[in-house]
Structures are given as structure tokens and as C-alpha cells.
Amino acid sequence: MSTSELACTYAALMLADDEIAVTGEKISTVLKAAKIEVEPYWPTLFGKALESINVKQIVSNVGSGVGSGPAAGSAPAASAGGAAPAEEKKESKKEEEKEESDDDMGFGLFD
């Protein structure tokens, strides 16, 4: 991540924390107040990306299982038998790797 991206990210977080709408102009204002120079497209890019997102809600829900949405969407496929064979293949590969790793050196600890 470049310094410009990081500066815009911190500026957006500061604005969201103060419950101020995150826009390109406000990000630019925060960066100018902090005497940080960035390319002029970065604040606009961040402003457009975050204009319809509640940043404060995203930050506060990072570890609360927000990402479980896709897993819930794949549950019907798993019950229909779509994902079950893939899981079985992964388990069998792990078991095979363990067996092979025991014989790598050709001798054991107590031989």
C-alpha cells in the first residue's frame, strides 16, 4: 500500500469516527490540514468508493462473523451434494501427505 493510499485511508477513518460524510473534498481537507501531499485522484477515488458505505459499521464488525454471508449461501449447495466431494478429496490428500512424510528419510527415530 502506498503512502497516498494509507493517508487517504486514515483520513477516511477520521471522518467516519467524527460522523462526518466521507467525500473526496473532505478527505483532501484533512490531508491538507495534516500537510500531506497526495496525487489529486486519491481523495476522489476514496470518496467515490466510500460514499455509500457506512465505514464505522464495517470497522466495528470486523471480527463478528460478517464474512459468513457467502458460507451461508453455499450451504444449500453442500446439502445438495455439490460441495461434499471436494471436502472429501481435501481430507484424503492431507492423510496421504502425512503417510509420505513419515518415510521421507528412510529411517525412524527408534530404528
HELIX and SHEET records of a PDB file:
HELIX    1   1 THR A    3  ASP A   17  1                                  15    
HELIX    2   2 GLY A   24  ALA A   33  1                                  10    
HELIX    3   3 TYR A   41  LEU A   50  1                                  10    
HELIX    4   4 VAL A   55  SER A   60  1                                   6    
HELIX    5   5 VAL A   66  SER A   68  5                                   3    
HELIX    6   6 GLY A   69  SER A   79  1                                  11    
HELIX    7   7 ALA A   84  ASP A  102  1                                  19    
END                                                                             
